[in-house]
Amino acid sequence: MKIAVIGSGYVGLVTGACLAEIGHQVTCLDVDQEKVALLKKGKSPIYEKGLEELMETNRKAGRLDFSADYAEGLLGKKVIYVAVGTPEQPDGSADLSFIEAVCNRIAETVTEDTIIVTKSTVPVGTNEYMKTLMESRLQSPVSISVVSNPEFLRQGTAIHDTFHGDRIVIGSNESHALDILEKINEPFDIPIVRTDLRSAEMIKYASNAFLAAKISFINEISQLCSKVGADIDNVSIGIGMDSRIGGKFLKAGVGYGGSCFPKDTNALISVGKTHGCSMHMLESVQLVNRMQRLHIVQMIKDRFGDLYNRKAAVLGLTFKANTDDMRDAPSIQIIDELIAEGAQVVAFDPIATENARNYLAKEVSFTDTLETALTDADFALILTDWQQIKDYPLAEYQRLLEQPVIFDGRNCLRLEDISRSGIEYHSVGRQVMNAFHTERDKSIHTF
C-alpha cells in the first residue's frame, strides 16, 4: 500500500522504515529541508540502533523515500500517518500547533478519499477535532477518515519493539478505516486491538502514566528499604514474580525522564482538570519522581558534607541508555543541584555529549573518555546505565579517583563485585558497601 508519514522525528522515521520493511511503499515527509537532505543520504538525525541500516535497505529496494514537498509526497497516498510533536505547554497541556499545521496542509493537498492515522500522542478528543478541522479546509470534495494508532516504542529498542510488540492499538469510529489499518499491520503478526477513537487515545496516556507510577512506586519503596535494612533488588524480584504485578519497570533508580512519561503524565493530569477530575495519584507519582532526583544529591552531601570545589565525575547523561535523548533527563536537575552546592562537574556520555551541551549548565566540563572524567575526581556518579559504564573495570575507579567512592543512581553495578573491590559504594535502596568507619559514615543510608 502507498503510505505517507508526516514528521520524520523519532516516531515518524521508525514508523516509516518499519512499514517499508513489511512491504509498503512509504514516503516520509518533513518541513525541515536539511533533515530531508540528510535522510536522502541514508543518515538518521536521531540515534536509534539499526535504524540507518533499515532505512538504507528499504531505500535501495525502492520502498522508502523522503520529501519536503507535500504535493509530491501525498500524491497517490490513500493513507497518511501523522507523527509530529505535541510538546508540553507551561500548564502541562499538549501543544497541538504542529498537529493543526499538518491538518491544514493535508486539507489543502489531498485530492482523493484519505485515511489519516495519528501516531502522535494527543489528548482525548483530538482525532475528532482533526477530522473537523480538515473537513472545514478541504479544497477538493473528498472524504476524510481518522484512526488513532498510538505508538508504544522504547527509545533504544524501537525497531525491535515495532516487530515484537505486545499489541497494536487502532481506534476509529469508522469500521472500514479499521479494516484497512488492520490489513496494513497484518504482516507484523502482532495482536491487534480494535476500539473507538477516544479509547485508543486514552490507552496511550494511561499506559505511560501506569508505567511512570510503577517507577515512582518502587523508588518510594527503595527509600523505606534503606531505613529498615531490606534490599530493593530482592524486593523487586519478589513482588515482580507475582503475575498480577510483573517485573518490568520495577528497577529502582533516580527516576524516569525522557520525552514521554513526564509529558504524558502532565497531559493526563491537565485533561483531568479540564473535565473536573482530580488526578491525585498521578500528581503523587510526579512528586515522588522529582524528589527521587534530589535524594542522590543529599546522599553525596551526607557523605562529604560541603561539596564546594569537590570534583564530581558524572557518568551518563541521557535519560536512559542507547539513546541520545536528553529531554527531561534526571542528570539535568542533579547536575544543577551539584553546581549550586559548589561542586565541579566533569561529565561523560558515549553518545550524547553534543546534545547535552544544549541542556546542561555552562559550568559543566565534558570529556570523551571515562578515564579523563574519573581522573582525580572526589567521587563518581552513575546516572545512565550504558554498557560501557557497566563494563568499566572497577580497578580503574580505584586507580583514577582521588577517593574510590561511587554513587550508583541506576543500581547497575553488582554488589558482589563491589564487595571484592573495596570501593565505597552507595546505591538505591541497597546497603552501603565498604563505607569508611567514621561517625558520620555510620549514619549513612541509601535512599
TIMI-311206 format. One line per 2 residues: number of its first residue (from 1); their letters; for each residue x, y, z of N, C-alpha, C, CB. Coordinates in steps of 0.1 Angstrom, whole numbers. Glycine has a CB too. Layout:
BEGIN
NUM> A> X/Y/Z/X/Y/Z/X/Y/Z/X/Y/Z | ...
***
This chain:
BEGIN
1> MK> 8/-12/0/0/0/0/9/12/0/-10/0/12 | 4/23/-7/12/35/-7/8/44/5/9/43/-21
3> IA> 18/47/13/16/54/26/25/66/27/19/44/38 | 20/77/32/28/89/36/29/89/51/23/102/30
5> VI> 41/93/56/43/96/70/48/110/72/53/85/77 | 40/118/78/43/132/80/50/134/94/31/141/79
7> GS> 62/139/94/71/140/106/81/129/105/62/139/118 | 94/133/104/105/124/103/114/125/116/113/126/91
9> GY> 107/126/127/114/125/140/115/111/145/107/134/151 | 116/109/158/118/96/163/106/86/159/118/97/178
11> VG> 94/90/162/83/81/159/81/80/144/70/86/165 | 80/91/136/78/90/122/88/82/114/77/104/117
13> LV> 100/84/117/111/78/110/111/63/112/125/84/114 | 110/59/125/109/44/128/97/38/122/109/42/143
15> TG> 85/45/123/73/40/117/74/38/102/61/49/120 | 80/48/95/81/48/81/90/36/76/86/61/75
17> AC> 102/35/83/111/25/79/106/11/81/124/27/87 | 98/9/92/93/-4/95/81/-8/86/89/-5/110
19> LA> 73/2/83/62/-1/73/68/-4/59/53/12/72 | 79/2/56/86/-1/43/91/-16/44/97/9/40
21> EI> 97/-19/55/103/-32/57/93/-44/55/109/-33/71 | 80/-41/59/70/-52/57/63/-51/43/59/-51/68
23> GH> 68/-42/34/64/-43/20/56/-31/15/56/-54/19 | 53/-21/24/46/-9/19/55/1/12/38/-3/31
25> QV> 49/9/4/56/20/-4/54/32/5/50/22/-18 | 65/37/11/64/48/21/72/60/17/69/43/35
27> TC> 65/72/18/72/85/17/72/92/30/66/93/6 | 83/95/36/84/103/48/85/117/45/96/98/57
29> LD> 76/125/50/76/140/48/81/148/60/62/144/43 | 88/158/57/92/167/68/94/181/63/105/162/75
31> VD> 90/191/70/92/205/65/106/210/66/83/214/73 | 115/203/74/129/206/76/137/201/64/134/200/89
33> QE> 140/210/55/147/205/42/161/200/45/147/217/33 | 167/205/55/181/200/58/180/186/64/188/209/69
35> KV> 170/183/72/167/169/77/164/160/65/156/169/87 | 156/164/56/153/156/44/165/153/36/142/163/36
37> AL> 173/163/34/186/161/26/195/151/33/193/174/24 | 195/151/46/203/142/54/197/128/52/203/146/69
39> LK> 184/126/53/177/113/52/180/107/38/163/115/55 | 179/116/28/182/111/14/196/105/12/179/122/4
41> KG> 205/109/21/219/104/21/220/91/29/228/114/25 | 209/87/35/209/75/43/213/77/58/218/65/37
43> KS> 213/90/62/218/93/76/206/97/84/228/105/75 | 205/91/96/194/94/105/197/106/114/191/82/114
45> PI> 188/115/116/190/126/126/189/122/140/181/138/123 | 185/110/143/184/105/157/192/93/158/169/102/161
47> YE> 196/90/171/204/78/174/194/67/178/215/80/185 | 193/57/170/185/45/172/191/33/166/170/47/167
49> KG> 194/23/174/202/11/169/194/5/157/203/1/181 | 202/3/146/196/-4/135/188/4/125/189/-16/139
51> LE> 185/17/129/176/25/120/182/28/107/173/37/128 | 195/33/107/201/37/94/202/25/85/215/42/97
53> EL> 205/13/90/206/1/82/192/-2/76/211/-11/90 | 182/-1/84/168/-4/79/164/6/68/158/-4/90
55> ME> 168/19/70/165/30/61/172/27/47/169/43/66 | 184/23/48/192/21/36/187/9/28/207/19/39
57> TN> 184/-2/35/179/-14/28/166/-11/21/176/-25/39 | 157/-4/27/144/-1/20/145/10/10/134/2/31
59> RK> 154/19/12/156/30/2/162/24/-11/166/41/7 | 171/15/-9/177/8/-21/167/-1/-28/189/0/-17
61> AG> 158/-6/-20/147/-15/-26/136/-7/-32/141/-24/-15 | 136/6/-31/126/15/-37/113/15/-29/123/10/-50
63> RL> 113/11/-16/101/12/-8/101/24/1/100/-1/0 | 112/31/2/112/42/12/119/54/5/120/38/25
65> DF> 112/66/6/118/78/1/114/89/10/115/81/-13 | 121/101/8/119/112/17/116/125/9/131/114/26
67> SA> 108/134/14/105/146/7/101/157/16/93/143/-3 | 103/170/12/98/181/19/87/188/12/110/192/21
69> DY> 82/182/1/72/187/-8/59/179/-5/76/186/-23 | 49/186/1/36/179/4/29/174/-8/28/189/12
71> AE> 28/182/-18/21/178/-30/27/166/-36/21/190/-41 | 40/165/-37/47/154/-42/46/142/-33/62/157/-44
73> GL> 48/144/-20/48/133/-10/34/127/-8/53/138/3 | 23/135/-9/10/130/-7/3/124/-19/1/140/0
75> LG> 9/127/-31/3/122/-43/1/107/-44/12/127/-55 | -11/103/-46/-14/89/-47/-15/81/-34/-5/83/-56
77> KK> -14/88/-22/-14/82/-9/-28/82/-3/-3/89/0 | -33/71/-1/-47/70/5/-46/69/20/-54/58/-1
79> VI> -34/66/25/-33/65/40/-21/74/43/-30/50/44 | -24/83/53/-14/93/57/-12/92/72/-18/108/53
81> YV> 0/89/77/3/88/91/8/102/95/14/77/94 | 3/106/107/8/119/113/16/116/125/-5/128/117
83> AV> 29/120/125/38/117/136/46/129/139/47/105/132 | 39/140/142/46/153/146/45/154/161/40/165/139
85> GT> 53/163/166/54/165/181/42/172/187/66/173/184 | 39/168/199/29/175/207/36/179/220/16/166/210
87> PE> 44/189/220/52/193/232/43/198/243/62/203/228 | 49/198/255/42/202/267/42/217/268/48/196/279
89> QP> 30/223/271/29/237/273/31/240/288/15/242/269 | 33/253/292/36/256/306/26/251/316/37/271/307
91> DG> 13/249/312/3/245/321/2/229/321/-10/251/317 | 11/223/313/11/208/313/3/202/302/5/203/326
93> SA> -5/210/295/-14/205/284/-5/203/272/-25/215/281 | -10/196/262/-3/193/250/-5/204/240/-8/180/243
95> DL> 6/208/233/6/219/223/2/212/210/20/226/222 | -9/215/204/-14/209/192/-11/217/179/-29/207/193
97> SF> -2/227/180/0/236/169/6/229/157/9/248/173 | 15/219/160/21/211/148/10/202/142/33/203/153
99> IE> 2/197/150/-10/189/145/-19/197/136/-18/182/157 | -22/209/141/-31/218/133/-25/222/120/-34/230/142
101> AV> -12/225/120/-5/229/108/-5/217/98/10/233/111 | -3/205/103/-3/193/94/-17/191/88/1/181/101
103> CN> -28/193/96/-41/191/92/-45/201/81/-51/193/103 | -40/213/82/-42/224/72/-36/220/59/-38/237/77
105> RI> -23/215/60/-16/211/48/-22/200/41/-1/208/51 | -27/190/49/-34/178/43/-46/183/35/-37/168/54
107> AE> -54/191/42/-67/195/36/-65/203/23/-75/204/46 | -54/210/23/-51/218/11/-46/210/-1/-41/229/14
109> TV> -41/198/3/-34/190/-7/-41/178/-13/-21/185/-1 | -48/170/-4/-54/157/-8/-64/159/-19/-60/150/4
111> TE> -65/150/-28/-75/151/-39/-83/138/-40/-67/154/-52 | -81/129/-31/-89/116/-31/-92/112/-16/-82/105/-38
113> DT> -102/103/-15/-106/99/-2/-93/94/6/-117/88/-2 | -92/98/19/-80/96/26/-83/91/40/-71/109/26
115> II> -74/82/45/-74/78/59/-62/85/66/-74/63/61 | -65/93/77/-55/99/85/-52/90/97/-59/114/89
117> VT> -40/86/99/-36/78/110/-27/86/120/-29/64/105 | -32/88/132/-25/96/141/-16/87/150/-34/104/150
119> KS> -3/89/148/7/82/157/11/91/168/20/78/149 | 10/104/166/13/114/177/5/112/189/11/129/172
121> TV> 11/114/201/3/113/213/-5/125/215/13/111/225 | -18/124/215/-27/135/216/-38/133/226/-33/138/202
123> PV> -43/144/232/-53/143/242/-66/137/237/-56/157/248 | -74/131/246/-86/125/242/-95/135/235/-93/119/254
125> GT> -100/132/223/-109/140/215/-102/147/204/-115/151/224 | -88/146/203/-81/153/193/-83/148/179/-66/152/196
127> NE> -85/135/178/-87/130/164/-100/135/158/-87/115/164 | -110/136/167/-123/142/162/-121/156/158/-134/140/173
129> YM> -113/164/166/-110/177/162/-103/178/149/-102/184/174 | -93/169/147/-85/169/135/-95/167/123/-74/158/135
131> KT> -104/158/124/-113/155/113/-121/167/110/-122/143/117 | -127/173/120/-135/185/118/-127/197/111/-141/190/131
133> LM> -114/198/116/-106/209/111/-102/206/96/-93/209/119 | -99/194/93/-96/191/79/-108/193/70/-90/177/78
135> ES> -119/188/74/-131/188/66/-135/203/63/-143/181/73 | -132/212/73/-136/226/71/-126/233/61/-135/233/84
137> RL> -115/227/58/-104/233/50/-102/226/37/-91/234/57 | -110/215/34/-107/207/22/-109/216/9/-117/196/21
139> QS> -100/214/0/-100/221/-13/-107/212/-24/-87/225/-17 | -109/199/-21/-115/190/-30/-126/183/-23/-104/180/-36
141> PV> -136/178/-31/-148/171/-25/-144/156/-22/-160/171/-34 | -136/154/-11/-132/141/-7/-136/138/7/-116/140/-9
143> SI> -135/125/10/-139/120/24/-126/118/32/-147/107/23 | -127/122/45/-116/121/54/-120/112/65/-111/135/60
145> SV> -113/101/68/-115/92/79/-103/93/88/-117/77/75 | -105/92/101/-94/93/111/-93/80/119/-95/106/120
147> VS> -80/77/122/-77/65/130/-66/69/140/-73/53/122 | -68/65/153/-58/67/163/-50/54/164/-64/71/177
149> NP> -37/55/162/-28/43/162/-16/47/171/-24/39/148 | -18/48/184/-7/52/193/5/43/192/-11/53/207
151> EF> 17/48/194/29/40/194/33/37/209/41/48/187 | 40/25/210/44/21/224/59/17/223/36/9/229
153> LR> 67/25/216/81/22/214/90/27/225/86/28/201 | 100/19/228/110/23/238/122/28/230/114/11/247
155> QG> 127/40/234/139/45/227/151/36/230/142/60/232 | 158/33/219/169/24/220/166/10/216/174/23/235
157> TA> 153/6/216/148/-7/211/136/-5/203/146/-16/223 | 135/6/196/122/9/189/119/0/177/123/24/184
159> IH> 130/-4/170/128/-13/158/124/-27/163/140/-14/150 | 130/-32/173/127/-44/179/112/-44/184/136/-48/191
161> DT> 109/-33/191/95/-32/197/85/-32/186/94/-19/205 | 88/-26/174/78/-25/163/75/-39/158/84/-16/152
163> FH> 85/-47/157/83/-61/152/79/-71/162/95/-65/144 | 81/-68/175/78/-77/186/70/-71/197/91/-82/192
165> GD> 61/-62/193/53/-55/203/42/-64/210/46/-44/197 | 37/-60/221/26/-67/228/13/-66/221/25/-63/242
167> RI> 10/-55/215/-2/-52/208/-1/-40/199/-14/-50/218 | -10/-40/189/-12/-28/181/-26/-23/183/-9/-31/165
169> VI> -27/-10/187/-40/-4/190/-44/4/179/-39/4/203 | -56/2/174/-62/10/163/-76/14/167/-62/3/149
171> GS> -79/27/167/-92/32/172/-98/41/161/-90/39/185 | -110/39/158/-118/47/149/-133/45/151/-114/44/134
173> NE> -140/55/147/-155/54/147/-160/49/133/-161/67/151 | -151/45/124/-154/41/111/-148/27/108/-150/51/100
175> SH> -157/17/107/-152/3/106/-143/1/94/-163/-6/107 | -147/7/82/-139/5/70/-124/10/72/-145/12/58
177> AL> -123/21/80/-109/26/82/-101/16/91/-110/40/89 | -108/10/101/-101/0/109/-98/-12/101/-110/-4/121
179> DI> -106/-16/92/-103/-28/83/-90/-25/75/-115/-31/73 | -89/-13/70/-77/-10/62/-64/-10/71/-79/3/55
181> LE> -65/-4/82/-54/-4/92/-50/-18/96/-57/5/104 | -60/-26/98/-57/-40/102/-50/-47/91/-70/-47/106
183> KI> -53/-45/79/-47/-51/68/-32/-46/66/-54/-48/55 | -30/-33/68/-17/-27/68/-8/-33/78/-17/-12/70
185> NE> -13/-36/90/-5/-41/101/-4/-56/102/-10/-36/114 | -11/-63/93/-11/-78/94/3/-84/93/-19/-83/83
187> PF> 12/-79/85/25/-86/84/33/-85/96/33/-79/73 | 30/-76/106/37/-76/118/34/-88/127/34/-63/126
189> DI> 23/-94/125/18/-106/132/18/-104/147/28/-118/129 | 12/-93/151/11/-88/165/-4/-87/168/19/-75/168
191> PI> -9/-91/180/-23/-89/183/-28/-75/181/-26/-93/197 | -39/-73/174/-45/-60/171/-57/-57/180/-48/-59/156
193> VR> -57/-46/187/-68/-42/195/-76/-31/187/-63/-36/209 | -88/-35/183/-97/-25/176/-106/-19/187/-106/-32/165
195> TD> -107/-6/186/-115/2/196/-120/15/190/-108/4/209 | -127/23/197/-132/35/193/-121/46/194/-144/40/201
197> LR> -123/57/188/-112/68/188/-108/72/202/-118/80/180 | -117/76/210/-113/81/223/-107/71/232/-126/87/230
199> SA> -111/59/231/-105/48/239/-90/46/235/-112/35/238 | -88/46/222/-74/45/217/-65/56/222/-74/44/202
201> EM> -70/68/222/-62/80/227/-60/78/241/-70/93/224 | -69/73/249/-67/72/263/-58/60/267/-81/69/270
203> IK> -58/50/259/-49/38/261/-35/43/261/-51/27/250 | -31/51/252/-17/56/251/-13/64/264/-15/65/239
205> YA> -22/73/268/-18/81/280/-19/72/293/-28/93/282 | -29/64/294/-30/56/306/-18/46/307/-43/48/306
207> SN> -13/41/295/-2/31/296/10/38/301/1/26/281 | 14/50/296/26/57/300/24/61/315/28/69/292
209> AF> 13/66/319/11/70/333/12/58/342/-3/77/334 | 7/47/338/8/35/347/23/31/349/0/23/341
211> LA> 30/31/338/45/27/339/52/37/347/51/26/325 | 49/50/346/55/60/354/52/58/369/50/74/350
213> AK> 39/53/372/35/50/385/43/39/391/20/47/386 | 46/28/383/54/17/388/68/21/392/54/6/377
215> IS> 73/30/384/87/35/387/87/43/400/93/44/375 | 78/52/401/77/60/414/74/51/426/67/71/412
217> FI> 66/41/424/63/32/435/75/25/440/52/22/430 | 83/19/431/94/12/435/105/21/441/100/3/423
219> NE> 106/33/436/115/43/441/112/47/455/116/55/432 | 99/48/458/94/52/472/97/40/481/79/55/472
221> IS> 94/28/476/97/16/484/112/15/487/92/3/477 | 121/19/477/135/18/479/140/27/491/142/22/467
223> QL> 133/38/493/137/46/504/134/40/518/129/60/504 | 122/33/518/119/26/530/128/14/532/104/21/530
225> CS> 132/7/522/141/-4/523/154/0/530/145/-10/509 | 159/12/526/172/16/532/170/19/547/177/29/524
227> KV> 158/23/551/156/26/565/155/13/573/144/35/567 | 149/3/568/146/-9/575/156/-20/573/132/-14/573
229> GA> 166/-18/564/176/-29/562/172/-39/551/179/-35/574 | 162/-36/543/158/-46/532/166/-42/520/143/-45/530
231> DI> 166/-51/510/173/-49/497/163/-47/486/183/-61/494 | 163/-36/479/153/-33/469/154/-42/458/155/-19/465
233> DN> 165/-47/454/166/-57/443/159/-70/447/181/-60/440 | 160/-74/459/153/-87/463/138/-84/464/158/-91/476
235> VS> 135/-72/468/120/-69/469/114/-68/455/119/-55/477 | 121/-62/446/116/-61/432/114/-74/426/126/-52/424
237> IG> 124/-83/428/122/-97/423/110/-104/429/135/-105/425 | 109/-103/442/99/-110/449/85/-105/445/100/-108/464
239> IG> 83/-92/444/69/-87/440/67/-89/425/67/-73/445 | 78/-88/417/76/-88/403/73/-102/398/89/-84/396
241> MD> 76/-112/406/72/-126/402/57/-129/403/80/-136/410 | 50/-120/410/35/-121/410/30/-117/396/29/-112/422
243> SR> 23/-126/390/18/-123/376/9/-111/376/12/-135/370 | 3/-108/387/-6/-96/387/2/-83/387/-15/-97/399
245> IG> 14/-84/390/23/-72/391/32/-71/380/30/-71/405 | 40/-82/378/50/-82/367/63/-75/371/44/-76/354
247> GK> 74/-79/366/87/-74/370/92/-62/362/97/-85/369 | 86/-59/351/91/-47/344/88/-34/350/85/-48/329
249> FL> 97/-25/349/96/-11/354/96/-11/369/83/-4/349 | 102/-21/375/104/-21/390/119/-20/393/98/-34/396
251> KA> 126/-13/386/140/-11/388/142/3/395/149/-11/375 | 147/2/407/149/15/415/160/23/409/151/12/430
253> GV> 159/36/410/170/45/404/167/59/407/171/43/389 | 171/68/398/170/82/400/157/88/394/182/90/395
255> GY> 148/79/390/136/83/384/135/83/369/133/97/389 | 123/85/364/121/85/350/123/99/344/107/80/346
257> GG> 125/99/331/127/111/323/123/109/309/142/117/324 | 129/116/300/126/114/286/114/123/281/123/100/283
259> SC> 110/120/268/100/128/262/86/123/264/103/128/247 | 84/111/270/71/105/271/65/106/285/71/91/266
261> FP> 71/99/294/65/97/307/62/111/314/74/89/316 | 71/120/315/68/133/321/57/141/314/81/142/322
263> KD> 59/141/300/49/149/292/35/143/293/54/150/278 | 35/130/291/21/123/290/14/123/304/23/109/285
265> TN> 22/122/315/16/122/328/10/136/331/26/118/339 | 18/146/327/13/160/328/1/163/320/24/170/325
267> AL> 1/158/308/-10/160/299/-23/153/304/-7/155/285 | -21/141/310/-33/134/315/-39/141/327/-29/120/319
269> IS> -30/147/336/-35/155/347/-42/167/342/-23/159/356 | -37/173/331/-43/185/326/-57/182/320/-34/191/315
271> VG> -58/171/313/-71/166/308/-81/164/319/-70/153/300 | -76/158/330/-84/156/342/-90/169/347/-77/149/353
273> KT> -81/179/349/-85/192/354/-95/198/344/-73/202/355 | -93/197/332/-103/203/322/-117/197/324/-98/200/308
275> HG> -117/184/327/-130/178/329/-135/176/343/-130/164/323 | -128/184/352/-132/184/366/-129/171/374/-147/186/367
277> CS> -119/164/369/-115/151/375/-101/152/381/-116/140/365 | -99/153/394/-86/154/400/-78/141/399/-88/158/415
279> MH> -66/142/395/-57/130/393/-47/130/405/-50/130/379 | -52/127/417/-43/128/429/-32/118/428/-52/125/441
281> ML> -34/106/423/-24/96/423/-13/100/414/-30/82/419 | -16/105/402/-6/109/392/2/121/397/-12/111/379
283> ES> -5/130/404/3/141/410/13/136/420/-7/151/417 | 10/126/427/19/120/437/31/113/430/12/110/446
285> VQ> 27/106/418/38/100/410/48/110/406/31/93/398 | 43/122/401/52/132/397/61/137/409/44/144/391
287> LV> 55/139/420/62/144/432/73/135/436/52/147/444 | 70/122/437/80/112/441/91/112/431/74/98/441
289> NR> 88/113/418/99/113/408/108/125/409/93/113/394 | 102/137/412/110/149/413/119/148/426/102/162/415
291> MQ> 114/143/436/121/141/449/132/131/448/112/138/460 | 130/121/440/140/110/438/153/115/433/134/99/429
293> RL> 152/125/424/164/131/418/172/138/429/161/140/407 | 166/144/438/173/152/449/179/143/459/163/161/455
295> HI> 174/131/461/179/122/472/193/118/469/170/109/473 | 197/116/457/211/112/455/221/123/458/213/107/440
297> VQ> 216/136/455/224/147/459/226/148/474/218/160/453 | 215/145/481/216/145/496/225/134/501/202/143/501
299> MI> 225/123/494/234/112/498/249/117/497/232/100/489 | 252/124/486/265/128/484/269/139/495/267/135/470
301> KD> 259/148/498/262/158/508/264/151/522/250/168/509 | 256/140/525/257/133/537/271/127/538/246/122/539
303> RF> 276/122/527/289/116/527/301/126/528/291/107/515 | 300/137/521/311/146/520/310/159/528/314/149/506
305> GD> 297/162/532/295/175/538/295/186/528/306/178/549 | 304/195/529/305/207/520/310/201/506/314/218/525
307> LY> 302/204/496/307/200/482/315/211/475/294/196/474 | 317/222/481/325/233/475/338/228/469/326/245/484
309> NR> 340/229/456/353/226/450/355/210/449/364/232/456 | 345/203/453/346/188/451/344/185/436/335/180/460
311> KA> 352/176/431/351/173/417/342/160/415/365/170/411 | 332/162/407/322/151/405/324/146/391/308/155/408
313> AV> 326/133/390/327/126/377/313/121/374/338/115/376 | 305/127/365/291/123/362/292/114/350/282/135/360
315> LG> 288/101/352/289/91/341/275/88/335/296/79/346 | 273/92/323/260/90/317/251/102/319/253/78/322
317> LT> 245/107/308/237/120/308/223/118/303/244/131/301 | 221/109/294/208/107/288/198/101/298/209/98/275
319> FK> 185/102/295/175/97/304/175/82/305/161/102/301 | 180/75/295/182/61/295/194/57/286/169/53/292
321> AN> 198/45/286/209/41/277/204/39/263/216/28/283 | 213/39/254/210/36/240/202/46/233/204/22/239
323> TD> 203/58/237/196/69/230/204/82/233/181/71/235 | 203/92/224/210/105/227/200/115/232/216/110/214
325> DM> 188/111/236/177/120/241/180/125/255/164/112/241 | 181/138/256/183/145/269/171/151/275/194/155/267
327> RD> 159/150/268/147/156/273/143/151/287/136/154/263 | 143/161/296/139/158/310/148/147/316/125/155/311
329> AP> 160/146/312/169/136/318/172/139/333/182/135/310 | 172/130/342/174/133/356/188/140/358/174/120/364
331> SI> 197/137/349/211/143/350/210/158/350/220/139/339 | 200/164/344/199/179/343/197/185/356/188/183/333
333> QI> 187/180/363/184/186/377/195/182/387/170/180/382 | 200/170/386/210/166/396/223/174/394/213/151/394
335> ID> 227/176/382/239/184/379/237/198/384/243/183/365 | 225/204/381/222/217/386/224/218/401/208/222/381
337> EL> 219/208/408/220/208/423/234/207/427/212/197/428 | 242/199/420/256/198/424/264/211/422/263/187/416
339> IA> 261/218/411/268/230/408/263/241/418/265/235/394 | 250/241/422/245/250/432/252/248/445/230/249/434
341> EG> 257/236/448/264/233/461/279/236/459/262/218/464 | 283/240/448/297/244/446/306/234/440/303/248/459
343> AQ> 300/222/436/308/212/430/313/215/416/300/199/430 | 324/209/412/329/210/398/325/197/391/345/212/398
345> VV> 318/198/380/312/186/373/320/184/360/297/188/371 | 325/172/359/331/167/346/322/156/342/346/162/348
347> AF> 316/157/330/306/148/325/310/139/313/293/155/321 | 306/127/313/309/117/302/296/111/298/320/107/306
349> DP> 294/110/285/284/102/279/289/97/265/270/110/277 | 287/84/262/293/79/250/287/84/237/292/64/250
351> IA> 275/89/238/267/93/226/263/108/226/255/84/224 | 258/113/237/250/125/238/257/138/241/239/123/247
353> TE> 271/138/241/278/150/245/273/163/239/293/148/243 | 272/163/225/269/175/218/254/179/222/270/173/203
355> NA> 245/169/222/232/172/226/231/178/240/223/160/224 | 239/172/249/238/175/263/243/190/265/247/166/271
357> RN> 251/195/257/256/209/259/244/219/258/266/212/248 | 233/215/251/222/223/250/213/223/262/214/219/238
359> YL> 215/213/271/206/212/283/213/214/296/201/198/283 | 226/213/297/233/214/309/240/228/311/244/203/310
361> AK> 242/231/324/248/244/327/261/246/321/249/245/343 | 265/258/318/277/262/311/289/258/319/278/276/307
363> EV> 287/256/332/299/253/341/303/239/339/295/255/356 | 295/230/333/299/216/331/310/215/321/287/208/327
365> SF> 320/206/325/331/203/316/327/189/310/345/203/323 | 330/187/297/327/175/290/340/168/286/318/177/278
367> TD> 339/154/286/351/147/282/346/135/274/359/142/294 | 355/130/265/351/119/256/355/105/262/358/121/243
369> TL> 361/105/273/366/92/279/362/91/294/381/90/277 | 359/79/298/357/76/312/370/79/320/353/62/314
371> ET> 381/76/315/393/78/322/395/93/326/405/73/314 | 393/102/316/395/116/319/385/121/329/394/124/306
373> AL> 373/116/328/362/120/337/366/116/352/349/114/334 | 371/104/353/374/99/367/387/104/373/374/84/366
375> TD> 396/109/365/409/112/370/408/124/380/418/117/358 | 413/120/392/414/130/404/400/135/408/422/141/400
377> AD> 389/128/404/376/132/409/374/127/424/365/127/400 | 366/134/431/364/130/445/354/119/446/358/142/453
379> FA> 345/118/436/336/106/435/331/105/421/324/108/445 | 326/93/418/319/90/405/304/89/408/324/78/398
381> LI> 296/95/399/281/94/400/276/88/387/275/108/403 | 270/77/388/264/70/376/250/74/374/266/55/377
383> LT> 246/80/363/233/84/361/226/78/349/232/99/359 | 234/71/340/228/63/329/236/50/328/229/71/316
385> DW> 228/39/327/235/26/327/239/21/313/226/16/334 | 248/29/307/254/25/295/262/12/297/262/36/288
387> QQ> 262/3/287/270/-9/289/285/-5/290/268/-18/276 | 290/5/284/304/9/285/307/13/299/307/21/276
389> IK> 298/19/306/300/22/320/299/10/329/290/33/325 | 289/1/327/288/-11/335/300/-20/333/275/-18/331
391> DY> 306/-20/322/317/-29/319/331/-23/323/318/-33/305 | 331/-10/327/344/-4/330/350/-11/342/342/11/333
393> PL> 363/-14/342/370/-22/353/369/-14/366/384/-25/349 | 365/-20/377/365/-14/390/379/-10/394/359/-23/400
395> AE> 389/-17/390/403/-13/393/406/1/388/412/-24/388 | 400/5/377/403/18/372/397/29/381/397/19/357
397> YQ> 385/26/387/380/36/396/389/38/408/366/31/402 | 395/26/413/404/27/424/417/35/420/409/12/427
399> RL> 421/33/408/434/40/403/432/54/400/439/33/391 | 420/58/394/419/72/389/412/81/399/410/71/377
401> LE> 403/77/407/396/86/416/405/91/427/384/79/422 | 403/103/431/410/108/443/406/100/455/407/123/445
403> QP> 394/97/456/389/88/467/380/77/459/381/95/478 | 382/65/462/374/54/455/359/54/460/380/41/456
405> VI> 351/63/456/337/64/461/328/65/448/335/76/470 | 318/56/448/309/56/437/295/57/442/310/43/428
407> FD> 287/66/436/272/67/438/266/62/426/268/82/442 | 258/51/427/252/45/415/237/48/415/255/30/415
409> GR> 233/57/407/219/61/406/211/51/397/218/74/400 | 217/41/392/210/31/384/211/17/389/215/32/369
411> NC> 218/15/400/220/1/406/225/-8/395/207/-4/412 | 235/-3/387/239/-11/376/252/-19/379/241/-3/364
413> LR> 258/-17/390/270/-25/394/266/-36/404/281/-16/399 | 273/-47/402/270/-59/411/276/-57/425/275/-72/404
415> LE> 268/-60/435/273/-58/449/284/-68/451/262/-60/459 | 284/-80/445/294/-90/448/308/-84/443/291/-103/441
417> DI> 308/-78/431/320/-73/425/325/-61/433/318/-68/411 | 316/-52/438/319/-41/446/325/-45/459/307/-32/448
419> SR> 319/-55/465/324/-60/478/339/-64/477/316/-72/483 | 343/-71/466/356/-76/465/366/-64/461/357/-86/454
421> SG> 360/-54/455/369/-43/450/374/-34/462/362/-34/440 | 366/-33/473/370/-24/483/365/-9/481/385/-24/485
423> IE> 359/-7/470/354/7/466/342/10/475/350/8/451 | 342/22/480/330/26/488/318/29/478/333/39/496
425> YH> 307/23/481/297/22/471/283/25/477/296/9/463 | 276/35/471/263/39/476/253/37/464/262/54/481
427> SV> 242/31/466/232/28/456/218/31/461/234/14/450 | 208/26/453/194/30/456/187/19/463/187/33/442
429> GR> 185/20/476/177/10/483/185/-2/486/165/7/476 | 198/-2/485/207/-13/488/217/-9/499/214/-19/476
431> QV> 223/-18/505/233/-15/516/245/-7/510/238/-28/523 | 251/1/519/263/8/515/274/-2/516/266/20/525
433> MN> 283/-3/506/294/-12/506/307/-5/509/295/-19/493 | 315/-11/518/329/-7/521/329/8/525/337/-8/508
435> AF> 320/11/534/319/25/538/330/28/548/306/28/545 | 336/40/549/346/44/559/339/44/572/352/58/555
437> HT> 346/40/582/340/39/596/343/51/604/346/27/603 | 337/62/599/337/74/607/323/76/614/340/87/599
439> ER> 322/85/623/309/87/630/298/91/620/310/97/641 | 302/100/610/293/104/600/289/92/591/298/115/592
441> DK> 298/84/587/296/73/578/286/63/585/308/66/574 | 287/61/598/278/51/605/263/55/603/281/51/619
443> SI> 260/68/600/246/72/598/242/72/584/244/85/605 | 251/68/575/248/69/560/237/58/557/260/68/552
445> HT> 228/62/549/218/53/544/217/55/529/204/55/551 | 214/45/522/210/47/508/195/52/508/211/33/500
447> F> 190/56/496/177/61/496/168/52/488/177/76/489
***
